[in-house]
Amino acid sequence: MTLLSIPANPVPKGAFAGTIETPDGAMLRFARWAALASGRGTVCVFTGRGEYIEKYFETVRDLRKRGYAVAVIDWRGQGHSSRRLRNPLKGHVRNFSDYEIDVAAFVKQVVLPDCPPPYFALAHSMGGAVMLRVAHAGIEMFERLVLCAPMIDLPRLRTSLPMRGLMRMLRAGGMGERFIPGGSIDLIKSTAFPGNPLTSDPRRYARNASILEADPTLGIASPTVAWLDAAFAAMAEFRSREFAGRVHQPVLMLAAGDDTIVSTSAIAAFARHLPAGSHRVIAGAKHEILQEDDRHREQLWAAFDVFMPG
């Protein structure tokens, strides 16, 4: 199993990539890197919906410079992990517990045998939602969690309620594997930089677009009805104060001030009920904080460095 390397986004040196199989038969691509200096442990990176390992090469370099080993996976159904439906462009999962199976397999087959402890998690968007579910289940594999724009809820909660009911109805009617209404086979990326909801950095935006241009098979398109219904179910659980109260590891939640993909206010509300949580809003940043311009990324990494032990 290889990693895509292009001039705008070369593979960090020392990469080891491969595949693992989950107990329910999903094939997951992973990559790992040793620390550059005396090890401070391993940071496991968990990406957002529709993302892939190559998009986080810069993040890998940032972490290794800080003395960490790094390990990353492609979630089932995206990147170069096995796709769940005949149409590989459909972003599909039956339940977010499927992603928890991915985490367990990744930890057992990659992290524990080949990566130095202690273990930490750095997650973005959907990956943040999965990490909270893992921590809530009482699995304390990761000593600390850093969640960037975690998918606690969507903006405009009230206007999304009819959509939640529609997804449940369509799924009950046997349409779970169809694209959501209005969805399409277009890969997840805006057609032009101006007005995009992801980043205000044109260079990083172009870099990420060039990855999919070089290998469109890394990408996925719109989610299925079942994926969105499962996401709504996960986000409904997050609205319970008791949910946050059962996450005992230290958690740093970093929200983007100009996020239009997930709800910044929902992140703040959730963070207030974490027993060992801290929360910071990076003003002016869009949803993909790790892909943002340097002035926003510097704030993210400053908060990360203060939060991490040592």
C-alpha positions in Angstrom: 0.0 0.0 0.0 1.5 3.3 -1.1 1.0 7.0 -0.3 0.5 9.6 -3.0 3.4 12.0 -3.4 3.2 15.1 -5.6 5.5 18.1 -5.8 3.1 20.3 -3.8 2.6 17.6 -1.2 5.5 15.2 -0.8 5.3 12.2 1.6 7.2 13.0 4.8 10.4 10.9 5.0 10.4 7.7 6.9 6.8 6.7 6.2 5.6 3.1 6.6 2.2 2.4 5.1 0.0 -0.7 4.9 -3.4 -2.2 5.5 -5.2 -3.9 8.3 -8.5 -5.7 8.4 -11.2 -5.0 11.0 -13.2 -7.9 12.6 -16.2 -7.1 10.3 -14.1 -7.2 7.1 -13.2 -3.6 6.4 -9.7 -3.1 4.9 -8.2 0.1 6.4 -5.1 1.9 5.0 -2.7 3.3 7.6 0.6 5.1 7.7 3.0 5.7 10.6 6.2 7.7 11.2 8.8 7.5 13.9 9.6 10.6 15.9 12.5 12.8 14.7 14.0 13.3 18.1 13.7 11.9 21.6 10.2 10.5 21.7 7.3 12.2 23.6 4.9 9.4 22.6 2.6 9.0 19.6 -0.1 11.2 18.3 -2.8 9.3 16.4 -4.5 11.6 13.8 -8.2 11.0 13.0 -9.5 12.8 9.9 -12.8 14.3 9.0 -15.4 12.9 6.6 -14.2 12.6 3.1 -10.5 13.1 4.0 -7.5 10.9 3.6 -3.9 10.5 4.9 -2.3 12.6 2.2 -4.2 15.7 3.3 -2.4 15.6 6.7 1.3 15.4 5.6 1.9 18.9 6.8 0.3 18.0 10.2 2.6 14.9 10.3 5.6 17.1 9.9 4.4 19.6 12.5 3.9 16.8 15.1 7.3 15.1 14.4 9.1 18.4 14.8 7.6 18.4 18.3 9.1 15.0 19.1 6.1 12.8 18.5 5.7 9.7 16.4 2.6 9.8 14.3 0.0 7.3 13.1 -3.0 7.9 10.7 -5.7 5.8 9.2 -8.2 6.3 6.4 -11.7 5.6 7.8 -13.7 2.8 6.2 -15.4 4.1 3.1 -13.0 6.9 2.3 -9.4 7.4 1.2 -7.8 4.2 0.1 -9.6 2.1 2.7 -12.3 -0.3 1.4 -15.5 1.3 0.2 -18.7 0.0 1.6 -21.0 0.2 -1.4 -20.8 -0.7 -5.1 -20.6 3.0 -6.0 -17.3 4.0 -4.4 -18.2 7.7 -4.5 -20.9 7.3 -1.9 -19.9 8.3 1.6 -21.6 5.6 3.6 -21.7 4.1 7.0 -24.5 2.3 8.9 -23.7 3.6 12.4 -20.9 5.7 13.9 -20.1 2.6 16.0 -18.5 1.3 12.8 -15.9 4.0 13.1 -15.2 2.8 16.6 -14.4 -0.6 15.2 -11.9 1.1 12.9 -10.2 2.8 15.9 -10.0 -0.5 17.9 -8.4 -2.3 15.0 -6.0 0.5 14.3 -4.9 0.6 18.0 -4.6 -3.1 18.3 -2.8 -3.8 15.0 -0.7 -0.7 14.4 -0.4 1.6 17.5 0.3 -0.8 20.3 2.7 -3.1 18.5 4.7 -0.4 16.6 4.3 3.0 18.1 5.8 4.3 21.4 3.6 5.3 24.3 2.1 7.4 25.7 -0.7 7.8 23.1 -2.6 11.0 22.2 -5.3 11.7 19.7 -5.6 14.7 17.3 -8.9 14.7 15.5 -10.8 16.9 13.1 -14.6 17.3 12.6 -16.1 13.9 12.2 -13.0 12.4 13.7 -13.6 14.4 16.8 -17.1 13.1 17.1 -15.7 9.5 16.9 -13.1 10.2 19.5 -15.7 11.5 21.9 -17.7 8.3 21.4 -14.6 6.2 22.1 -13.9 8.2 25.3 -17.5 8.1 26.4 -17.4 4.3 26.1 -14.8 4.2 28.8 -11.9 3.4 26.5 -9.0 5.4 27.8 -6.4 4.4 25.3 -5.5 8.1 24.6 -4.2 10.1 27.5 -5.3 13.4 26.0 -7.6 14.4 23.1 -7.2 17.5 20.9 -10.3 18.0 18.8 -10.3 20.6 16.0 -13.8 21.8 15.0 -15.4 18.6 16.3 -18.8 17.7 14.8 -20.9 18.2 17.9 -23.8 19.6 15.9 -24.5 21.4 12.7 -25.2 25.2 12.5 -28.8 26.4 12.5 -30.1 23.6 14.8 -33.8 24.4 14.3 -33.7 24.5 10.5 -31.9 21.1 10.5 -34.7 19.3 12.4 -36.9 18.7 9.3 -33.8 17.2 7.6 -33.3 14.9 10.6 -36.9 13.6 10.3 -36.6 13.2 6.6 -33.4 11.1 6.8 -35.0 8.8 9.4 -38.1 8.4 7.2 -36.1 7.7 4.0 -33.9 5.2 5.8 -36.9 3.4 7.2 -38.2 3.3 3.7 -35.2 1.3 2.5 -33.3 4.3 0.9 -30.4 4.3 3.2 -27.8 3.6 0.5 -29.0 6.5 -1.7 -27.4 9.9 -1.9 -29.0 12.4 0.4 -31.6 14.6 -1.4 -29.6 17.1 -3.4 -26.4 15.0 -3.2 -24.3 14.2 -6.2 -21.3 12.3 -7.4 -19.1 15.4 -7.3 -16.1 15.0 -5.1 -16.0 16.9 -1.9 -14.2 20.1 -2.8 -15.4 23.6 -3.8 -14.9 24.4 -7.5 -13.1 27.7 -6.7 -11.2 29.2 -3.7 -13.3 32.4 -3.3 -16.2 31.7 -0.9 -15.1 28.2 0.1 -16.1 27.2 3.7 -12.9 25.3 4.5 -9.9 27.6 4.6 -8.8 31.2 4.0 -5.4 30.0 2.8 -5.2 29.9 -1.0 -2.0 27.9 -1.1 -3.2 25.1 1.2 -6.5 25.1 -0.6 -4.8 24.6 -4.0 -2.5 21.9 -2.5 -5.5 19.9 -1.3 -7.2 20.3 -4.6 -4.1 19.1 -6.4 -4.1 15.9 -4.4 -7.5 14.9 -5.7 -6.6 16.0 -9.2 -3.6 13.6 -9.0 -5.7 10.8 -7.6 -9.5 11.2 -7.7 -10.0 7.7 -6.2 -8.9 9.2 -2.8 -12.1 11.3 -2.7 -15.8 10.6 -2.0 -18.9 12.5 -2.9 -22.1 13.3 -1.0 -23.1 11.2 2.0 -25.8 8.6 1.9 -29.1 8.8 3.7 -27.8 6.2 6.2 -24.6 8.2 6.9 -26.4 11.4 7.6 -29.0 9.6 9.7 -26.2 8.0 11.7 -24.5 11.4 12.1 -27.7 12.9 13.4 -28.1 10.1 15.9 -24.5 10.7 17.2 -25.0 14.4 17.5 -28.3 13.9 19.4 -26.3 12.0 22.0 -23.9 14.9 22.4 -26.7 17.2 23.4 -27.1 15.3 26.7 -25.1 16.8 29.6 -24.5 13.4 30.9 -22.6 12.4 27.8 -19.9 15.0 28.3 -19.7 14.1 32.0 -18.6 10.6 31.2 -15.5 11.7 29.2 -12.8 11.7 31.8 -9.6 12.2 29.8 -8.3 15.8 29.4 -9.8 17.3 26.2 -8.9 20.4 24.3 -11.6 21.6 22.0 -10.5 24.1 19.3 -13.4 25.8 17.5 -13.2 27.9 14.3 -14.7 31.4 14.7 -16.0 31.5 11.1 -17.1 27.8 10.9 -20.2 27.2 8.7 -19.8 23.4 8.6 -20.2 22.6 12.3 -21.7 24.6 15.2 -19.1 26.7 17.1 -21.7 27.4 19.8 -22.5 23.7 20.3 -18.8 23.0 20.8 -18.6 25.7 23.5 -21.7 24.3 25.2 -20.4 20.7 25.2 -17.0 21.8 26.5 -18.5 23.4 29.5 -19.7 20.0 30.8 -16.4 18.1 30.3 -14.9 17.2 33.7 -11.4 17.9 32.3 -12.1 20.0 29.2 -10.8 23.3 27.9 -12.1 25.3 25.0 -10.7 27.9 22.7 -12.2 29.7 19.7 -9.7 30.7 17.0 -11.2 33.9 15.7 -11.5 34.3 11.9 -10.6 30.6 11.2 -12.7 28.5 8.9 -13.6 24.9 9.5 -10.3 23.2 8.5 -8.1 24.9 11.1 -5.2 22.6 10.4 -5.4 23.6 6.8 -5.7 27.3 7.6 -3.2 30.2 7.1 -0.3 30.5 9.4 -1.7 33.1 11.7 -4.6 30.7 12.6 -2.5 27.6 12.6 0.0 29.3 15.0 -2.8 29.8 17.5 -3.8 26.2 17.2 -0.3 24.8 17.7 0.3 27.2 20.6 -2.8 25.9 22.3 -1.7 22.3 21.5 1.8 22.9 23.0 0.4 24.3 26.2 -2.1 21.5 26.6 0.2 18.5 25.9 2.3 17.2 28.8 6.0 18.0 29.1 
